[in-house]
């Protein structure tokens, strides 16, 4: 399993991306967490932004396609897409993520 982090500029774009990922079975589940405050350097300037965080649950084999879909839908020039390996968890939940993130036959 992989947990993918992606910040979005607003709730509308976050929900649009979340729904698209789940509909396409690129993710089993996406949590949408508004109210994230980010500080970062962009094009030589210190920036600050209110963002909405996506916590995306998927499997390793779907991360590349999931990343491509995020890039296609995301309004940022360079969206954050960070995938972290999940090395343990409730086995039944991990199976569910795998089942829901696989391409349909």
Helices and strands as residue ranges (DSSP letters): E 2-8, H 11-23, E 29-42, E 45-58, G 60-62, H 63-73, E 82-85, H 91-100
